[in-house]
């Protein structure tokens, strides 16, 4: 009787351990899937933020070029008395900015 009980008890323990192992596997898989979705979402957010930063940088550089071109026009006019067109001033500023 006790031997039968021990056999059943051992079988029940093994069954319980198998159920726990299976539950752990399912939980690990679910966690992996959630992490994968979160990583994909984060990658999209980063890409959007990088695009926003690039656009803001380009706008700022455009404003800097405009202000620098206006200043260059004014300086040339004061120093030499020559009127430089906006396009000429902007071109000179772009060339200067491109060369560092």
BADO-452541 format. One record per residue: z negated, y, x of N, C-alpha, C in turn. Coordinates in pm, whole numbers, plus 32768, in hexadecimal, padded with zeros to 4 digits. Example, Ala and Ser with C-alpha at 12.3 -4.5 7.8 and 13.67 -1.06 7.14 Angstrom:
BEGIN
7CF47DC785277CF47E3E84CE7CF47EB68528
7D3C7F1F85057D367F9685577CED8003850A
END
This chain:
BEGIN
80007F8A80538000800080008000807D8058
7FA6808080BA7FA180F58111801F81008165
80578090818E80D2809181DD814480C9818A
814A80A2810B81B280D880B281A1817080A2
8125819880928109822880828135827580FE
8118823D8175813E827F81F281D6828881FE
821D822081D682AF822181DA82E5828E817D
82AE8294810182DA82FA80A082B7838680D3
82408392810C8214841381418271844181B1
829383E7820B82EE840982798378842E8242
83A883E381E1842B840081A48428848A8162
83BA84A9811C83AE852C80DC83AA859D8143
8365858581B1836085EA821C83EB86038255
84338596826E84BB85A482A4851585EE8242
850785CE81C185568611815B853286A78157
84B286C6815F84868751815D84BA879C81D8
84B58759824C84E7879982C6857D87B382BB
85C58754828086568766826F867187DB8210
862387E781A5863488578147861788DD818A
85AE88DF81DC858B895A822385FB89808285
862F891D82CD869B8937832C8717896B82E3
87368931827187A9895D8221879489ED81EF
871C8A0A81C286FD8A91819287088AF68204
86DB8AD0827A86E78B2882EE87798B44830F
87CB8ADB8308885A8AEB8324889A8B4B82C0
887A8B39823F88B38B9181D888858C2081ED
88068C32820E87D18CB8822688138CF882A0
88268CA9830888668CDD838188F68D068364
893D8CB4831689C88CD482F389CD8D52829E
89738D5F823E89718DD681E889518E52823B
88F58E45829888D28EB682EF89498EDD8345
898E8E79837A8A048E9283CC8A6F8EDD837D
8A848EB483008AE88EF682AB8AC08F86828F
8A3F8F9D82728A11902682588A21907D82D4
8A00904483488A0F908F83C58AA290B083E0
8AF8905283C38B87906883D88BBA90D8837D
8B9090D782FF8BB8914182A28B8091C882CE
8B0491C882FB8AC6924483298B0E927A83A5
8B35922183FF8B7D924B84778C0592868453
8C4A924883F48CCC927D83C98CBB93068388
8C55931483358C3A939482F48C1993FF835C
8BC993D983BD8BA3943684278C1E94608478
8C77940184938CF1942084DF8D4794858492
8D4F9475840D8D9B94D483BC8D5B955E83C0
8CD8956383B88C9295E483BC8CA596298443
8CA195DA84AD8CB5961385338D4396498541
8DA595FC85108E30962985188E4496AB84C9
8E0796B484548E12972E84038DCF97A4844A
8D5C978C84858D1697F784CE8D6698248547
8DA397C5858E8DF597E986028E6D983C85D7
8EAA981985658F1B986785328EEE98F4850D
8E7998FF84CF8E43998484AD8E2A99D7852A
8DF2999885908DD699DE860E8E589A0C864F
8EBC99B5864E8F3D99DA86898F7B9A50863F
8F769A4C85BA8FAD9ABA856B8F629B3C8586
8EDE9B35858D8E8E9BAC85A88EAB9BE38633
8EBC9B8A86938EDB9BB4871C8F629BFA8721
8FC59BC186DB904A9BFE86D990469C878695
8FF99C9386288FEC9D1585E58FAB9D7B8643
8F429D5086888EFC9DAA86E38F579DD68756
8FA39D78878C8FFF9D9B87F8906A9DFB87C6
90989DE7874C90FA9E43871190C19ECF8704
90459ED886DA90049F5B86CE8FF29F9B8757
8FCD9F4B87B98FBC9F7F884190429FB38875
90AD9F67885D91329F92888A9159A0168848
913EA02287C79160A09D877F9115A11487B8
9093A10487CB9042A1728801906DA1948890
9086A12D88E090B0A144896B9139A187896F
9194A16089159218A19E8911920DA23188EA
91B9A24E888891A5A2DA8860916BA32B88D3
910AA2F1891890CDA336898A9134A34C89F8
9187A2E78A1291EDA2F38A7A9251A3608A57
927AA36589D992D6A3CF89AE9299A45989C7
921DA46889A291D9A4E989B191C8A50E8A44
91A4A4AE8A969190A4C98B269213A4F18B67
927FA4A68B499301A4C68B84932EA5518B57
9319A5718AD99341A5F48AA692F3A6648AEB
9272A6508AFD921FA6B88B3D923EA6C78BD2
9250A6558C159262A65A8CA692EFA6878CCB
9354A64F8C8693DDA66C8CAF942BA6C08C4B
93F7A6CE8BD4943FA71A8B6E94AEA6CA8B2D
94BBA64C8B4F9523A5F68B1694ECA5AF8A9B
953EA5AB8A349516A56489BA9546A4D289C4
94EAA47689BE9509A3E789C49502A3B18936
9564A35D89129564A324888B94F4A2BD887D
94D2A2A488029469A24087E79492A1B8881D
9512A194880A9543A112883B953AA10988D3
955FA17689189557A17689AA94C6A16989D9
946EA1B4899993E1A1AE89BF93A7A12489A3
93C8A0EE892F9397A069890A93CD9FFF896B
944BA00A899194869FAC89F094409FB28A77
9423A02C8AA593DEA03B8B259351A0028B1E
930EA0188AAE92869FE38A9D92899F4A8A9B
92E89F118A5092F49E7E8A49930D9E448AD4
93679E848B1E93859E548BA593099E5C8BFD
92C19EC98BF192479ED98C4191DE9E728C1C
91CE9E598B9A916B9DF78B6C91949D698B95
92169D4D8B9592459CC88BBA922D9CAC8C4E
92319D158C9E921D9D058D2E918B9D108D57
91359D218CF690A69D258D13907C9DAC8D3B
END
